[in-house]
Amino acid sequence: MAGTALKIDDDYVLNMGETLSEKEKELQSGVDKYLEIMKKISEDAIKEGETAQALDTFITYAEELKDVISEHAVNVNKTCQKFKDEIDENDQYLF
């Protein structure tokens, strides 16, 4: 395949990692606020009955997923950096 070259923009890869990480932090913040609202509803508005039990169960499960987004944000950034480093290592003779 003479003349065929794959060009990877390092800055783009790293910027996308940072952008996705920032967006995921914003999403995590929204999830955290949502959980606070749901807890407030559980404490102040829906205190008894099947709906209250269902709401408490939902909150419990949602809290288990609470930090998944934040962890993913860190992993996205690390993955983009690792990708760039591996490309640089493998093509060091070209660029």
C-alpha positions as CSV (number, residue, x, y, z in Angstrom):
1,M,0.0,0.0,0.0
2,A,2.5,2.6,-1.1
3,G,1.4,6.1,-0.6
4,T,-1.3,5.3,1.9
5,A,-0.8,6.9,5.3
6,L,-2.9,7.0,8.4
7,K,-2.7,10.4,10.1
8,I,-3.7,10.8,13.7
9,D,-4.1,14.3,15.2
10,D,-2.6,13.9,18.7
11,D,-4.1,17.2,19.9
12,Y,-7.6,16.1,18.7
13,V,-7.4,12.8,20.5
14,L,-6.2,14.4,23.8
15,N,-8.8,17.3,23.5
16,M,-11.6,14.7,22.9
17,G,-10.5,12.9,26.0
18,E,-10.6,16.1,28.0
19,T,-13.9,17.2,26.5
20,L,-15.6,13.8,27.2
21,S,-14.2,13.8,30.7
22,E,-15.7,17.3,31.3
23,K,-19.1,16.3,29.9
24,E,-19.1,13.2,32.1
25,K,-18.4,15.3,35.2
26,E,-21.3,17.6,34.2
27,L,-23.5,14.5,33.8
28,Q,-22.3,13.2,37.2
29,S,-23.2,16.5,38.8
30,G,-26.7,16.3,37.3
31,V,-27.1,12.7,38.6
32,D,-26.0,13.8,42.0
33,K,-28.5,16.7,42.1
34,Y,-31.2,14.3,40.9
35,L,-30.5,11.9,43.7
36,E,-30.6,14.8,46.2
37,I,-34.1,15.8,44.9
38,M,-35.3,12.2,45.1
39,K,-34.1,11.9,48.7
40,K,-35.8,15.2,49.5
41,I,-39.0,13.8,48.0
42,S,-38.6,10.6,50.0
43,E,-38.0,12.5,53.2
44,D,-40.6,15.3,52.9
45,A,-43.3,14.3,50.4
46,I,-43.7,10.5,50.0
47,K,-43.1,9.1,53.4
48,E,-45.3,6.0,53.6
49,G,-46.8,3.3,51.5
50,E,-45.8,1.3,48.5
51,T,-44.7,4.3,46.5
52,A,-42.4,5.4,49.3
53,Q,-40.9,1.9,49.4
54,A,-40.4,1.8,45.7
55,L,-38.8,5.3,45.7
56,D,-36.4,4.2,48.5
57,T,-35.5,1.1,46.5
58,F,-34.9,3.2,43.4
59,I,-32.7,5.6,45.4
60,T,-30.7,2.7,46.8
61,Y,-30.0,1.3,43.4
62,A,-29.3,4.7,41.8
63,E,-26.8,5.4,44.6
64,E,-24.9,2.2,43.7
65,L,-24.3,3.7,40.2
66,K,-23.4,7.1,41.6
67,D,-19.7,7.1,40.9
68,V,-19.7,5.0,37.7
69,I,-19.8,8.2,35.5
70,S,-16.9,9.8,37.3
71,E,-14.8,6.7,37.1
72,H,-15.6,6.5,33.4
73,A,-14.5,10.1,32.9
74,V,-11.1,9.3,34.4
75,N,-10.8,6.2,32.2
76,V,-11.7,8.1,29.0
77,N,-8.9,10.5,29.6
78,K,-6.4,7.8,30.4
79,T,-7.5,5.8,27.3
80,C,-7.0,8.7,25.0
81,Q,-3.6,9.4,26.5
82,K,-2.6,5.7,26.2
83,F,-3.8,5.6,22.6
84,K,-1.7,8.6,21.7
85,D,1.4,7.2,23.5
86,E,1.0,3.9,21.8
87,I,0.7,5.5,18.4
88,D,3.8,7.7,19.1
89,E,5.8,4.7,20.2
90,N,4.8,2.6,17.1
91,D,5.4,5.4,14.6
92,Q,8.4,7.0,16.2
93,Y,10.5,6.5,13.0
94,L,7.9,8.4,11.0
95,F,7.3,11.5,13.0
